[in-house]
């Protein structure tokens, strides 16, 4: 009898086939407060991180980009604005509630003609090979059951010479700073979730998921293993987050 495969859901061990459903429940629960909670949790610094990420995409007028796990469309709108609207951006996310929030935001800003919303799984992206000039993924890949498969799919849909850029929480490089960050994360972020989003458990999971995510060098190797080259990363705010990038041959 084949033993069931397991993975982590925060600090818990669950069957692989359960994780997608559990993560879906988390993001359906927090979708309405997702943007404001990001600002509260990061003390606003996530806006700086995202702008830095966009600066590394090399996105140019007339190109097409996909933001995987793009939910509330923050990255898509920044990509669109970086070329003055002269490009197409696809927001690709598995969670319907997050996509609805993103679409409402895009409509409110009057830029719906430039941004398309598609629901789908990051491990099986529903676009042909060699479609996009740029693929981005921000604060999503750690929630994917098989992150390497997600990266492999992003590599597949990139055009030759295209660039993958990933922004994700990472491993602080200074021990003293890491201790402070751990104290803040585990003691304050779930409390903020309880007060603002009325959902402590989901934010407890999100904190735990960050700790389970591989450090910078392991992600670099993962990107190289799926076929990307010139892979590098930039630590942000002492490594609380990192931007990883690589090119398709």
N, C-alpha and C positions, 0 to 999 in steps of 0.2 A: 504494500500500500504506500503510495507516494505521500510524503509528509507535506502538509500545507505550508506554503511560503509565508513568511511574516515580514513586517516592516514596522517602522515607528510612526506613531501618531502622537507628537509631542513626546512625553516621557513614557507613554504606554506602548506596548507591543500589540499589534493587531494583525489579522490576516491581510495580505496584500489587497485582496478584492474588497475589503471593507474601507480602506483608507480614502478612496475617491469619494465615497458616500459621506464619510465623516467630515472630510475637508469641505465638501459641498454644503453640509449643514452649517459649518462655521461661517462661511462667507455669505450664505443666504441670511444668516442671523445678523451679521455686522454690516451688510451692504449699505444700509441707510446712514450709518455713522462712520463709514470707512475713511472718508477724506478728513473729517475733523479729528478722528482718533489718530490718524497718521501725524497730523500736525501737533496734537497734544503729546503723543508718545515721544516724538523726536524733538520736541521744543522748536518745531518749525524747520529743523535742519534738513528734512527730507526734500524740501524745495530746492535747496542748494545742491544736494546730491543728484537730483533728477536733471537739473540744468547742466551739471558737469557731464552726466551720462550722455545727454543729447549732443554736447560739444564733441564727444568722441565718436559719434556715429558717422560723421562725414556725409550726412544726408544732403542731397543736392536737388535743386529744382528739376521737376520732371520725373523723379524717381518714385518707386513704390516701396513702402515699408510695411512690416507687420509687427504689431506689438502683442506678443503672446502673454496670456494672462493679464490683458490690458484693462479689464474691468471698467473702472470709472473714467478711463480715457485721459488721465493726466499726461501720460507719456505721448499718446497719440496727438493730443493738442499741442504739446511742445514741439513734436516733430513737424507737425503741420505749420506751426508758426515760424519755425526755424528757416523755412523756405518761402515764407510769405503766402502760403496756401497753394503754391504751384507744385503740388505733388499729391499722391494718393496714399492714405494710411488705412490699414485694416486693423481693427481691434478684435483680437481673437481670444475668447475666454469660454471656459466650460460652464460658468455660473450665470444663469439667466438673470438673477437679481442684480448682480454686479453690472451686467451689460445694460440693463434698463437704467441704472443710475448713470452710467457713462453716456448713454444716448440722450438722456434728459439734459445733461450738462452740455453736450455738443449742440443740441437744439437751442438751448438758452444762449449760447455764444454765436449762433447763426452760422456754423461751419459744417453742417451735416453733409453738404455736397462733397466735402473733401475726405470724410471719414466714414468707413464702412464697418458695420458690426457683424461678426460671425460667431456663432456658438459652436464650440468644438473642443476636443480633448488635445492637450499639448503633446501627448504621446503619439497621436495619430492625426497630424494636421491635414485638414481637408483642402489642400492646394497642391497643384502639380510641382514636380521638380523645377528648379531654376526659375522661380517666379519673382522673387523679391530682391531688391538691392540691399536692403537693410532688414535685419530681424532684431528686435529688442525684447527683453524680458526683465521685468522689474518686480522684485519682492514676490515672485511667483514660484520659481523653480524649486524652492525647498518644499513646496506643498505638493509637488508632482511625485507620484509613487516611485517612478524610475527616472530621476533627473537626467541620467545619461541618455535615455531614449528621447526625452524632450529636446535635449541639445542635438541629438542625431537628426531629429525631424527638422529642426531649425536649419541645420546645415544642409539638409536635402532640398529645402525649398528656396535656399539662397541661390542667386545667379553666381556663376564663376566670378571671383573677385569681390563678391558681396561680403558684408561684414555682420557678424553677430556681436551684440553688446548686451551684457547682463549686469544688472544692478541688484545686489542681494546683501542682506545682513551677513556679517562675516565674523572674524575672530580678532578682537583687539590685540594689538601687538605689545602693549605694555602691561605687565602683571598687576601693578597697582591700579591702573585705569580699568583693567578687566574686572577686578574685584569690586570697584565702585559701580561699574556698569551692571554687573550681576545683581548687586544689592538693589539698584534702582529698578532694573527690569522685573525682578520677581516680587518686589514689594510694592511698586507703584503702578506698573502698567495694568495688571489685572484689576487693581482698585479703580483706575481711570475707566477701564472697560465696564466695571460694575456701575459706576456713577453716570457716565456719559452714554454708553451703549446699552446699559442694563443687561450686560452679558459678561460676567466675570470669567466663566469657563472658556469661552472662545479666545479671550486674550491671554489666559493662562496657557492654552495650547500654542498660541502664536509665539509667546516667549520661549516655551520649551522647544518649539520647532526650530528656532534660531540656534539654540545650543546643539541640536542634533545635526545641523547642516555642516558639511565638511569645510575645513579651513581653506584659505586662499590657494595654497600650492596644490591641494587635491582637486579643486575645481579647475585650475589651470591644466592639470594632467587630463582631466575628464574631457575638456574641450579639445585638447590635442588628440586624444584617443578617438574622437568622433570624426577627425579629419581636418580640423581647423589648423591654420598655421599663423606664424607671427603672433602667437597668443601671449598676452600680457595682462597684468591687472594693476589697478591703482587703489591703494587704501584710502578710505575717506574717514575723517574724524577718528584717527588713531586705529582704524580697522574695524570700527563698529559696522561699517558697510564697505563694500568693495565693488568697483566696476571692472568686469572682465571683458576682454574683447579678443576676437580672432577673425581671420579671413578664410573664405572658401577658395580653394585653388581653382 
